[in-house]
Amino acid sequence: MAFGVGTAVFTGHGVAAAEPASGGSESNTSSQGADDSGGSSGTTSERKRSDRDSAASDASDADAEADTADDADADDADADAADEPDLAEEPEADSTETGDSDLDAQHEPVSSGSGSGKRSRDNSETATQNVAETTATEQAEAWLSSPKATAGRAPAETTPVAQPTLTTTAVPPTTGDSTESTSQPTAPVNAVFQIVNGVLNPFAEDGPSVPPTGTPLEWAMAAAARRDQLVASGPISVSPTFEFTNGVIYGDVGATDSRDRPLIYTLIDDPDQGGKVTLNTDGTFSFLPDLSVVDSRGIEQFTVMVSQKTALVALLEQVPILGDFVEPIVLGLQQVPILGAILQPFIGYRVFAPIDVNVGALVPEGAPVAFTTMVTSFDGVQISTNFFPASGLGAGETATTVLNGPGLGSAGNIDPTSETIVFDLVPGLVPLRDAGYNVVTWDPRGEFASGGVLQLDNPFFEGRDVQAIIDWVATRPETELDAPGDPTMGMVGGSYGGGIQLVSAGIDDRIEAIVPVIAWNSLIEALYPTAAFKSGWGTLLGLDLLEAGARINSQIYPALILGDLLGFLTESQQAILASSGPTVLVSSITAPTLLIQGTADGLFTLAQSVTNALLLDEAGTPVSMIWACGGHGICLDPENPLQTPLLIDSTMAWLDKYVNGDELVPTGPRFEWFDQNGDYHSSDLLPTDPAFYGEPLVTTGSGGFLPLIPLLGGSGPQTQSPTPLLLSPAVASEAWLALDVEIPGPETTTEIVGAPVLSFSYSGLGTSRHIYAQLVNETTGLVLGNLVTPVPVTLDGRTHTVTVDLEQIAYTMSPGDTLTLQVVGSATPYENFTQWGFINVGDIEIALPTVAGATVEELAGAAEDLVAA
């Protein structure tokens, strides 16, 4: 009531009453936009209607016929009361204003019940006399203990009804309360009141000329009614619609704005029974009910804020840099109680719309439907799991299943309209379901709706979570089985969702096939190669986990911070990384594996896929590999428009052959890649096979003196458009302080694929433990693959020699082309501010790997049609 008292002082008079929440669920307060005649039934939002204040009840008889429509009105002040923390924490004395209560669920939905009749004057003769005779405290106690208030707090049964149209409407000004004192205040009080009332006059309309006298309780009640009057004239109306199509519940908020301004849709309250909703920018949505609601054929509710975008806000969004922050700030202000209502003329009107999804009415009995549920893992942790039936799957029918794990910091995919995910490298729900697969997605351990602590795809935790999901899938009536407890299934996914495939297939042979995309073999080699910490990517991973609110192993954040600050990890921190991911488990995989990796991936480089391919090939497991422009980072080279279709078609063909058992489906060459021009190449040999390679192109250089100073003239950050600002330190760029060795083009066009080999001698002094090397395309000025390689050095004044493999590349070199080897003293992807000194480098030799007998092909017409050039 604290907000209400303050509002009463500044905005005028009125009355208010306390309304308890309905039993059985958490509740918040709300405001109502029109009179309730006693005993009216609840609206679709299924909340118990509050009784009206005494002034509004005087007009209730005349307005009885309009009660039902008015009850559906979405007064913007409804959500304000729900937002007030002091009111939300006192469910037995919730504030109720004169306005609509349909939006009580701005933050916590409540159930409907019958109305409890009129307030103040209609309570009883005795109650009125007691209010007049007692002190302010006694009056409040009398009201809260009155039969009427007690009855209002009693639980009520919920009854589903049709979803009404929700409209913001103006409320007539509240007339004087019968309990107001007729004595006149002193002149100074009148003067102060007139000044305040004048300041607020644009909002106060025709408020009284003198302030009401009486108890603080009366003032608080007046505030609630007055606030309704301030915010009830919005132009937005809402009329939700629903449909059940192809196994999924879809809907539309159905909002319209009488002023034709753009509308923004924000999910305020998640579904109240554990369901999930995907809300689109145009107000359409898809909805996954909780399995318990599907089984009970019940109703589930969520709340959407529909708000205008004013011309002022649109103008501010055009301000460089700062414009990106305007919409989030405005949306936040619109949700602030009282303030959001007062600012509506400037930042846009808004309405909080409760959306009731009647699953029983929408889904035919026995029809397969997309839903979400919790699967209990080996240690009791609940894993939030989502199920989508195959397109066209009928009641009693079964289908094969594909599990799709998300990337780090992402929830399981619940968008049934998704064509591709993970940088357009992984098929979304549409192609998988249309191909006849049931699809299961999930929130990884420690993230989003799942419980537990994130362990970075540890086989003893996340790996066993997947095993629990497979066990659960085998119990579903929609699942095709190889044997009891053994579903016919495969897996897809990228990044974190790629790593979990290698982990799961390494410990569970029920998986028929996997397609890990931009995955890894060893986190130590990926994040800490040759004891050089990838500070650029370490920072981004930490921010990603923070933004997602992940609950992670307590040693992960300290490891990222230590690596960023000092460039090294402790032994225990290295052990955490070494125990996470597939590593040697890859040798145990029997499921045929299609590896897809990004040529511009700075986190999990091409070398990670080569290691996995080697282990699989040595184990006799069918394996193929595709390298495409993309991954963790940004593709700055031209991208073939048929690259994504090829990847999706290749993934689906792999699943069809090895999961569905269609041996006639072609799966393409063993190794395919796209070069820096976007041209497609293929080979029947993997780059792990020595026969894949031809004679290397060897170039030498003299070297020279190189100062080692953090940030000064080295590689990175990449500033070329469209590199995002936050990503730029993790991306290599051409350096201006470097030892350069020019590499001339060959006599004939040559495919350079694999890891260039660099060797040199050196001596120096300093604290630096690494220098760095990269290859630059002189035509474009881009570093090949945006990748720079750390080279370990020992600066003790003595002469040493070193030979290292640079990061793997996929490059086509023609006569007249020129590459430049750059040896640099610092690189922002590995930035270490403790490394200083100088080095003398000599006898440089760089050997570029070439391909023997590669096929250069064009992708004509469709991605699956390969025509020799």
LOLUMKE-954618 format. One record per residue (C-alpha): z, y, x. Coordinates in steps of 0.25 Angstrom, whole numbers, padded with zeros to 4 digits, always signed. Layout:
ZYX ...
//
This chain:
+0000+0000+0000 +0001+0009+0012 -0014+0013+0011 -0012+0016-0004 -0001+0025-0002 -0008+0034+0008 -0021+0034-0001 -0012+0038-0013 -0007+0050-0005 -0021+0055-0001 -0030+0051-0012 -0024+0053-0026 -0017+0045-0036 -0019+0032-0044 -0012+0019-0046 -0012+0005-0039 -0005-0008-0042 -0002-0020-0033 -0011-0033-0035 -0008-0046-0028 -0019-0055-0023 -0023-0067-0030 -0016-0080-0025 -0022-0090-0016 -0029-0081-0006 -0027-0069+0003 -0029-0056-0004 -0031-0041-0002 -0030-0029-0011 -0041-0023-0018 -0045-0011-0027 -0051-0012-0041 -0062-0003-0046 -0059-0003-0061 -0049-0007-0072 -0045-0021-0075 -0041-0024-0089 -0029-0033-0089 -0032-0048-0087 -0047-0047-0082 -0052-0059-0075 -0055-0059-0059 -0069-0055-0054 -0077-0064-0045 -0069-0059-0033 -0058-0067-0039 -0047-0058-0038 -0036-0054-0047 -0039-0041-0053 -0028-0030-0051 -0023-0022-0063 -0026-0008-0063 -0018+0005-0061 -0012+0012-0073 -0023+0023-0073 -0034+0013-0073 -0028+0004-0083 -0028+0016-0093 -0043+0015-0093 -0044-0001-0093 -0046-0002-0108 -0058+0007-0107 -0063+0000-0095 -0061-0015-0099 -0075-0018-0101 -0079-0014-0087 -0067-0021-0080 -0076-0033-0076 -0087-0025-0070 -0077-0016-0063 -0069-0027-0057 -0081-0031-0049 -0083-0018-0043 -0081-0017-0028 -0073-0005-0026 -0073-0002-0011 -0058+0000-0011 -0056-0014-0015 -0057-0018+0000 -0049-0007+0005 -0037-0012-0002 -0040-0026+0004 -0041-0020+0017 -0027-0013+0017 -0018-0022+0026 -0005-0018+0020 -0010-0022+0006 -0017-0035+0011 -0004-0040+0017 +0004-0038+0003 -0003-0047-0007 +0008-0046-0017 +0006-0031-0018 -0009-0028-0015 -0014-0014-0019 -0024-0014-0031 -0032-0001-0033 -0040+0003-0045 -0053-0003-0041 -0060-0016-0041 -0054-0028-0035 -0066-0036-0033 -0065-0033-0018 -0051-0037-0016 -0057-0047-0006 -0062-0037+0005 -0054-0045+0015 -0047-0056+0007 -0053-0062-0006 -0043-0064-0017 -0045-0073-0030 -0047-0068-0044 -0037-0068-0055 -0035-0062-0069 -0031-0047-0069 -0016-0044-0071 -0018-0032-0081 -0015-0017-0081 -0005-0010-0071 +0005+0001-0071 +0006+0005-0086 +0003-0009-0091 +0013-0017-0083 +0025-0014-0092 +0034-0002-0097 +0045-0007-0088 +0037-0007-0076 +0032+0007-0078 +0046+0012-0080 +0051+0005-0068 +0040+0012-0059 +0044+0025-0064 +0059+0023-0061 +0059+0016-0048 +0057+0020-0034 +0044+0018-0027 +0049+0005-0020 +0055+0000-0033 +0042+0003-0041 +0033-0005-0031 +0043-0016-0032 +0043-0016-0047 +0028-0016-0047 +0026-0028-0037 +0037-0036-0045 +0031-0033-0059 +0026-0044-0067 +0012-0038-0066 +0011-0037-0051 +0018-0051-0050 +0007-0057-0059 -0004-0050-0051 +0001-0058-0039 +0001-0071-0045 -0011-0081-0041 -0023-0082-0050 -0033-0092-0051 -0047-0088-0047 -0059-0090-0055 -0074-0088-0050 -0082-0078-0058 -0096-0072-0056 -0098-0062-0044 -0098-0048-0050 -0105-0036-0046 -0097-0028-0037 -0099-0013-0038 -0092-0001-0033 -0089+0009-0044 -0082+0022-0046 -0068+0022-0052 -0063+0033-0061 -0052+0042-0055 -0038+0037-0058 -0031+0044-0068 -0016+0048-0067 -0006+0037-0067 +0005+0037-0078 +0016+0035-0068 +0012+0048-0061 +0023+0059-0061 +0019+0072-0068 +0028+0081-0059 +0020+0090-0050 +0021+0089-0035 +0025+0101-0027 +0014+0111-0023 +0014+0106-0008 +0011+0092-0012 +0000+0097-0022 -0006+0105-0010 -0006+0093-0001 -0012+0084-0012 -0023+0094-0015 -0027+0095-0001 -0027+0080+0001 -0034+0078-0012 -0045+0088-0008 -0048+0082+0005 -0050+0068-0002 -0057+0074-0014 -0071+0068-0011 -0064+0055-0013 -0053+0058-0023 -0062+0063-0034 -0053+0068-0045 -0039+0065-0040 -0027+0071-0046 -0023+0085-0042 -0009+0081-0039 -0003+0069-0032 +0004+0058-0039 +0019+0058-0038 +0026+0045-0039 +0030+0033-0030 +0022+0028-0018 +0018+0016-0025 +0011+0025-0035 +0004+0032-0024 +0000+0019-0018 -0006+0014-0031 -0013+0027-0033 -0019+0026-0019 -0026+0013-0023 -0032+0018-0035 -0036+0031-0028 -0043+0023-0017 -0051+0015-0028 -0056+0029-0033 -0060+0033-0019 -0069+0021-0016 -0074+0016-0029 -0088+0023-0030 -0096+0014-0020 -0111+0012-0023 -0111-0003-0018 -0112-0015-0028 -0111-0030-0025 -0117-0042-0033 -0117-0054-0025 -0126-0066-0027 -0127-0080-0022 -0136-0092-0020 -0135-0106-0015 -0148-0109-0007 -0151-0121+0002 -0137-0125+0004 -0132-0111+0007 -0125-0100-0001 -0131-0087+0000 -0128-0073-0007 -0130-0059-0008 -0119-0048-0008 -0128-0041-0018 -0124-0027-0014 -0131-0014-0019 -0129+0000-0015 -0132+0011-0026 -0135+0021-0014 -0145+0011-0007 -0138+0012+0006 -0139+0000+0016 -0127-0010+0014 -0119-0017+0024 -0112-0031+0021 -0100-0035+0028 -0092-0047+0026 -0077-0043+0024 -0071-0056+0020 -0075-0070+0024 -0076-0080+0013 -0062-0083+0008 -0063-0098+0008 -0068-0100+0023 -0083-0099+0020 -0093-0091+0028 -0103-0080+0025 -0115-0074+0032 -0117-0060+0027 -0131-0054+0029 -0134-0039+0031 -0141-0038+0018 -0129-0044+0010 -0134-0058+0008 -0126-0069+0013 -0124-0084+0015 -0111-0091+0012 -0104-0104+0017 -0093-0108+0008 -0081-0115+0014 -0083-0130+0012 -0070-0130+0003 -0077-0120-0006 -0089-0129-0007 -0081-0141-0011 -0073-0133-0021 -0085-0126-0026 -0077-0113-0026 -0079-0098-0023 -0078-0091-0009 -0077-0076-0007 -0080-0066+0004 -0081-0051+0004 -0092-0042+0009 -0092-0027+0011 -0104-0020+0007 -0106-0006+0013 -0116+0005+0014 -0122+0010+0026 -0122+0025+0025 -0132+0035+0031 -0121+0040+0040 -0118+0026+0045 -0133+0023+0047 -0134+0035+0055 -0123+0032+0064 -0128+0018+0067 -0140+0025+0074 -0131+0031+0085 -0134+0023+0098 -0123+0013+0102 -0113+0019+0092 -0122+0015+0080 -0119+0000+0082 -0104+0003+0079 -0106+0011+0067 -0108+0000+0056 -0096-0009+0061 -0087+0004+0061 -0092+0008+0047 -0090-0006+0041 -0076-0006+0047 -0073+0007+0040 -0078+0002+0027 -0068-0009+0027 -0056+0000+0030 -0047+0003+0017 -0048+0017+0011 -0055+0023+0023 -0068+0014+0021 -0068+0019+0006 -0066+0033+0010 -0077+0033+0020 -0087+0026+0011 -0095+0039+0008 -0098+0040+0023 -0099+0025+0028 -0104+0019+0016 -0098+0013+0003 -0093-0002+0004 -0089-0013-0006 -0082-0026-0003 -0088-0037-0011 -0081-0051-0013 -0092-0061-0013 -0088-0074-0021 -0096-0086-0018 -0095-0097-0029 -0099-0109-0021 -0097-0119-0033 -0107-0110-0041 -0117-0109-0030 -0118-0123-0024 -0122-0135-0032 -0113-0146-0033 -0115-0155-0020 -0126-0146-0014 -0125-0145+0001 -0120-0131+0005 -0117-0123+0017 -0103-0122+0020 -0092-0119+0030 -0079-0127+0033 -0069-0131+0044 -0071-0143+0052 -0058-0148+0059 -0060-0151+0074 -0052-0161+0083 -0040-0152+0085 -0039-0146+0071 -0047-0134+0074 -0056-0129+0062 -0070-0127+0065 -0078-0118+0055 -0090-0126+0052 -0102-0123+0043 -0112-0132+0036 -0126-0129+0032 -0134-0140+0024 -0148-0143+0028 -0158-0135+0020 -0162-0142+0007 -0151-0153+0008 -0147-0158-0005 -0134-0164-0011 -0131-0177-0005 -0142-0176+0006 -0139-0176+0021 -0145-0169+0034 -0144-0169+0049 -0135-0159+0055 -0136-0148+0065 -0123-0142+0071 -0125-0127+0076 -0114-0121+0085 -0114-0106+0087 -0114-0097+0099 -0101-0092+0106 -0094-0081+0097 -0103-0085+0085 -0099-0092+0072 -0107-0104+0067 -0120-0100+0060 -0118-0099+0045 -0131-0091+0042 -0140-0100+0034 -0152-0091+0036 -0151-0091+0052 -0165-0095+0058 -0160-0095+0073 -0147-0092+0080 -0142-0090+0094 -0152-0080+0099 -0163-0087+0091 -0162-0099+0099 -0155-0109+0089 -0160-0112+0075 -0151-0106+0064 -0147-0113+0051 -0161-0111+0044 -0170-0120+0053 -0159-0130+0055 -0156-0132+0040 -0171-0131+0036 -0173-0143+0046 -0164-0151+0038 -0151-0150+0046 -0137-0147+0041 -0131-0137+0050 -0117-0135+0054 -0112-0123+0062 -0098-0120+0066 -0089-0109+0072 -0084-0114+0086 -0070-0116+0089 -0062-0103+0091 -0073-0095+0084 -0074-0089+0070 -0069-0098+0059 -0066-0110+0068 -0052-0112+0074 -0048-0116+0088 -0051-0110+0101 -0064-0108+0107 -0066-0117+0120 -0081-0114+0123 -0088-0127+0118 -0077-0136+0125 -0081-0150+0122 -0066-0153+0119 -0065-0142+0108 -0079-0137+0103 -0085-0150+0106 -0075-0157+0097 -0077-0147+0087 -0091-0150+0085 -0087-0165+0085 -0078-0162+0073 -0090-0154+0066 -0099-0166+0068 -0088-0175+0062 -0087-0166+0050 -0103-0165+0048 -0103-0180+0047 -0094-0179+0035 -0103-0170+0027 -0111-0176+0016 -0123-0168+0020 -0124-0174+0034 -0133-0185+0039 -0126-0195+0048 -0130-0204+0059 -0118-0212+0057 -0104-0209+0050 -0098-0197+0057 -0111-0195+0065 -0120-0184+0058 -0135-0183+0062 -0134-0170+0070 -0138-0160+0081 -0133-0147+0086 -0139-0133+0089 -0133-0120+0094 -0134-0110+0105 -0124-0105+0116 -0110-0109+0112 -0117-0117+0101 -0126-0123+0112 -0115-0127+0121 -0107-0134+0110 -0119-0143+0107 -0119-0148+0122 -0104-0150+0121 -0104-0158+0107 -0116-0167+0111 -0109-0170+0124 -0097-0176+0116 -0103-0181+0103 -0115-0189+0102 -0117-0188+0087 -0125-0175+0090 -0140-0179+0090 -0146-0167+0096 -0142-0153+0102 -0150-0140+0105 -0140-0132+0113 -0145-0117+0115 -0141-0108+0126 -0130-0117+0129 -0123-0120+0142 -0118-0132+0151 -0107-0126+0159 -0099-0113+0155 -0095-0112+0170 -0109-0112+0175 -0113-0102+0163 -0102-0092+0165 -0097-0094+0179 -0109-0098+0187 -0106-0099+0202 -0092-0093+0199 -0099-0080+0194 -0094-0076+0180 -0104-0071+0170 -0096-0059+0166 -0108-0053+0157 -0108-0065+0149 -0093-0068+0150 -0090-0054+0144 -0100-0057+0132 -0094-0070+0129 -0080-0064+0129 -0085-0053+0119 -0092-0063+0111 -0079-0072+0109 -0071-0059+0106 -0080-0054+0096 -0080-0068+0089 -0065-0068+0089 -0065-0082+0096 -0053-0089+0099 -0056-0094+0113 -0049-0102+0124 -0039-0092+0130 -0045-0094+0144 -0059-0089+0140 -0057-0074+0139 -0049-0073+0152 -0060-0080+0159 -0070-0071+0154 -0062-0059+0157 -0059-0064+0171 -0074-0067+0174 -0078-0053+0169 -0068-0046+0178 -0067-0055+0191 -0079-0064+0190 -0072-0077+0191 -0065-0087+0182 -0052-0095+0185 -0053-0110+0186 -0046-0112+0173 -0057-0103+0166 -0068-0110+0173 -0062-0123+0167 -0063-0117+0153 -0078-0115+0155 -0080-0128+0162 -0074-0136+0150 -0082-0128+0140 -0097-0132+0136 -0104-0145+0139 -0106-0146+0154 -0106-0161+0158 -0105-0165+0143 -0120-0163+0143 -0123-0176+0150 -0116-0183+0138 -0126-0177+0128 -0135-0187+0121 -0140-0178+0110 -0155-0173+0114 -0153-0159+0118 -0162-0147+0117 -0157-0136+0127 -0161-0121+0124 -0158-0110+0134 -0160-0096+0136 -0168-0090+0148 -0161-0077+0146 -0147-0083+0144 -0137-0077+0153 -0125-0085+0149 -0130-0099+0148 -0142-0099+0157 -0154-0108+0158 -0146-0116+0169 -0136-0121+0158 -0147-0128+0150 -0153-0134+0163 -0140-0140+0166 -0139-0146+0152 -0153-0151+0152 -0151-0158+0166 -0138-0165+0160 -0145-0169+0148 -0157-0174+0155 -0149-0182+0165 -0142-0189+0153 -0155-0193+0146 -0153-0184+0134 -0165-0178+0128 -0166-0164+0132 -0175-0152+0131 -0174-0137+0135 -0179-0124+0131 -0177-0111+0138 -0179-0098+0129 -0177-0083+0131 -0164-0080+0126 -0149-0085+0126 -0137-0078+0130 -0142-0064+0134 -0155-0058+0130 -0170-0061+0132 -0177-0049+0138 -0190-0057+0140 -0201-0058+0129 -0197-0069+0120 -0207-0078+0114 -0207-0077+0099 -0208-0092+0097 -0196-0095+0106 -0186-0095+0095 -0195-0104+0086 -0197-0113+0097 -0182-0115+0100 -0179-0117+0085 -0191-0127+0083 -0187-0134+0096 -0172-0135+0091 -0176-0141+0077 -0186-0151+0083 -0175-0156+0093 -0165-0158+0081 -0176-0164+0072 -0179-0174+0083 -0165-0178+0088 -0157-0175+0076 -0166-0179+0064 -0173-0190+0073 -0187-0185+0071 -0193-0191+0084 -0207-0184+0080 -0202-0170+0082 -0207-0164+0096 -0196-0157+0104 -0205-0150+0114 -0205-0150+0129 -0192-0153+0137 -0192-0139+0143 -0197-0126+0136 -0195-0112+0141 -0199-0097+0138 -0202-0089+0150 -0199-0074+0152 -0212-0070+0145 -0208-0079+0133 -0219-0090+0136 -0215-0104+0133 -0215-0115+0143 -0212-0130+0143 -0210-0142+0152 -0208-0157+0149 -0198-0156+0161 -0184-0150+0160 -0181-0140+0172 -0170-0150+0176 -0182-0159+0181 -0186-0156+0195 -0200-0159+0191 -0200-0147+0182 -0201-0138+0194 -0212-0134+0203 -0212-0127+0217 -0202-0115+0217 -0207-0100+0220 -0199-0096+0232 -0197-0082+0237 -0188-0076+0248 -0182-0063+0251 -0174-0056+0262 -0162-0051+0254 -0153-0040+0259 -0140-0032+0257 -0133-0032+0243 -0121-0024+0239 -0112-0031+0229 -0107-0021+0219 -0103-0024+0204 -0113-0018+0194 -0121-0011+0205 -0136-0013+0204 -0135-0028+0200 -0140-0037+0189 -0137-0032+0175 -0134-0027+0165 -0147-0028+0158 -0151-0016+0150 -0165-0019+0146 -0166-0019+0130 -0163-0026+0122 -0151-0031+0130 -0138-0028+0123 -0128-0019+0130 -0117-0030+0129 -0126-0041+0135 -0132-0032+0146 -0122-0035+0157 -0124-0050+0155 -0139-0049+0158 -0146-0048+0171 -0155-0036+0175 -0163-0032+0187 -0154-0026+0198 -0157-0014+0207 -0147-0018+0218 -0152-0031+0222 -0159-0039+0233 -0173-0042+0227 -0183-0053+0231 -0197-0052+0225 -0203-0065+0219 -0218-0064+0218 -0226-0071+0207 -0232-0085+0209 -0247-0087+0210 -0248-0094+0197 -0239-0092+0184 -0227-0101+0187 -0215-0105+0177 -0202-0102+0184 -0191-0110+0177 -0177-0114+0182 -0167-0109+0193 -0173-0100+0204 -0166-0104+0217 -0160-0092+0226 -0155-0093+0240 -0151-0083+0251 -0141-0080+0262 -0131-0069+0262 -0118-0063+0268 -0109-0052+0263 -0095-0047+0260 -0088-0044+0247 -0081-0050+0235 -0094-0054+0228 -0095-0069+0225 -0109-0068+0219 -0122-0060+0220 -0133-0062+0209 -0148-0065+0209 -0159-0064+0198 -0174-0064+0196 -0181-0051+0190 -0194-0051+0183 -0201-0039+0189 -0210-0037+0178 -0199-0036+0167 -0187-0032+0176 -0179-0043+0169 -0171-0053+0176 -0176-0067+0173 -0167-0073+0162 -0158-0061+0163 -0150-0070+0173 -0144-0067+0186 -0137-0078+0195 -0124-0076+0202 -0126-0081+0217 -0112-0085+0224 -0110-0078+0237 -0099-0078+0247 -0097-0064+0254 -0089-0067+0266 -0098-0061+0277 -0104-0074+0280 -0119-0078+0278 -0121-0088+0267 -0133-0094+0259 -0134-0097+0244 -0143-0104+0235 -0142-0103+0220 -0150-0106+0207 -0153-0093+0199 -0153-0094+0184 -0164-0102+0178 -0176-0094+0173 -0189-0096+0165 -0200-0087+0171 -0215-0088+0172 -0220-0081+0184 -0234-0076+0185 -0243-0071+0197 -0239-0056+0199 -0225-0058+0193 -0213-0054+0202 -0199-0058+0201 -0187-0052+0209 -0175-0060+0214 -0163-0050+0214 -0150-0053+0221 -0139-0043+0216 -0125-0040+0219 -0120-0039+0205 -0124-0044+0191 -0118-0040+0178 -0119-0054+0171 -0109-0058+0182 -0103-0045+0185 -0090-0046+0194 -0084-0033+0198 -0076-0039+0209 -0088-0042+0217 -0092-0033+0229 -0098-0033+0242 -0111-0035+0249 -0121-0046+0253 -0133-0048+0262 -0143-0058+0257 -0154-0064+0264 -0164-0076+0264 -0167-0075+0249 -0175-0086+0243 -0178-0088+0228 -0185-0100+0222 -0191-0100+0208 -0192-0113+0201 -0206-0116+0195 -0210-0125+0184 -0220-0137+0187 -0229-0140+0176 -0223-0131+0165 -0231-0129+0152 -0233-0115+0147 -0236-0115+0132 -0237-0105+0121 -0229-0106+0108 -0240-0104+0098 -0238-0102+0083 -0225-0109+0081 -0215-0112+0092 -0217-0127+0091 -0232-0126+0094 -0234-0127+0109 -0248-0124+0114 -0251-0125+0129 -0255-0112+0134 
//
